[in-house]
Amino acid sequence: MKVIPHKVRRQIADWRQAIARELSRDTVGGLSESNDVEIYYDGDRVFEAMLAAIASAKTHIHLEMYMFLSDTIGKTFAEALSKKSSEGIAVKVIYDSIGSSAADPMQWAHMRDAGVLVIEYHPVAPWRKRAGLFGRNHRKNLIVDGKVGFTGGMNIGNPWSRDQYQENAWRDTQIRVCGPAAADLDTLFIESWKYCTDEIIDLPVVEHAKSSQQGCRCMVVGSRGLGSRKQIRKLFSVHLNKARHSVKMTMPYFVPPRRLRKAMRRASQRGVDVAVLLPRDSDVAAVDWLREGLYPSLLSWGVRVIEYLGPVLHAKTMVVDDSVAIIGSNNFDILSVVMNRETAIVIFDDDVSEELSRQWGNDLMLSERVANDWQGIRPWWRLWLAKLGCFLLRKL
């Protein structure tokens, strides 16, 4: 733990309070205290923790997942949820129609037979109720009894498991929170359920056990889908505008709209060390081509652009001034800002920020900084697509 002089600590507290005030109207339950937080970078560890939470459920389980596959990991979760439902626990699941399109339909049938209430979010079939192509449920949230919650970048599937994918397992970050912030995550699920079914879930007020230690101060931010652009955009813009020294951002999909690009430029021009860690080759090639159209501008502003060369990078995190950490499902792109249901947790805690900074350092060991001659390592067709991407992004 860092030793911080009292005067500096007071300044940091005032700065954090200023951020909390600006974000308060766009959070779920405002600033909550005494949350126990644990960060995961290993899919198998977080899956183990999630399954343990499911097994311990006493009243209800709420799962809101973009990608819920039918592979080894997916089947394990389907069986665990079905088992708890057969024991009389209320289990509700929302899966995204596009994100989970590869899942076996029989998986949902077996879960429903066990009593699990399963909802498909925005079916692509136009004759279905609340069908739609745009505006996905991109969240990765599990909440148990309103007391423990998980969110971040990890979906339910083999790609996040080192046991299943070995050295090709995706690099991602997930957070477990126990305390009032978990109830805020539950509020987001309840809103999604009402949107999908018109049913209002009425849960009793949860009494949270006092943390054995001081715990973390957290704010839960959630966008509500198509057209709800304010929450995620403000999440990023407030932190970029308030940053005084540094911004370390890890993002798999980086296609920010104009307002967020301007926020990055202003931060860099006033002396903030803005650094973004991006995959050289993500799992969505078109996004890489669009992103590279921004490189000339980013480099001219003084933004440090770093490309990750390891397995698929899927983490969505941000550390500001080594004092505030953000972990969520949201990307730094137009879909997250304008269209999707997303979740992020802002953590005002030195230790969590320091831990994410250590992981940032580990990721840099598998990365390479983008220099002004970056075009020399790209084929001509990719450079042409980057120019096209730059032209399109100017319109957004």
BELVENVEN-V618087 format. One line per field, one symbol per residue. ss: DSSP state (A for helix, B for strand, O for the rest). A space follows every 50 residues. Layout:
# BELVENVEN-V618087
ss = ???
This chain:
# BELVENVEN-V618087
ss = OOOOOAAAAAAAAAAAAAAAAAAAAABOOOOBBBBBBBBBOOAAAAAAAA AAAAAOOOOBBBBBBOOBOOOAAAAAAAAAAAAAAAOOOBBBBBBBOOOO OOOOAAAAAAAAAOOOBBBBBOOOOOOOOOOOOOOOBOOBBBBBOOOBBB BBOOOBOAAAOAAAAAAAOOBOOBBBBBOAAAAAAAAAAAAAAAAAAOOO OOOOOOOOOOOOOOOBBBBBBBBBOOOOOAAAAAAAAAAAAAOOOBBBBB OOOBBOOAAAAAAAAAAAAOOOBBBBBBBOOOOOAAAAAAAAOOAAAAAA AOOBBBBBOOOOBOOOBBBBOOOBBBBBOOOBBAAAAAAOBBBBBBBBOA AAAAAAAAAAAAAAOOBBBOOOOAAAAOOAAAAAAAAAAAAAAOOO
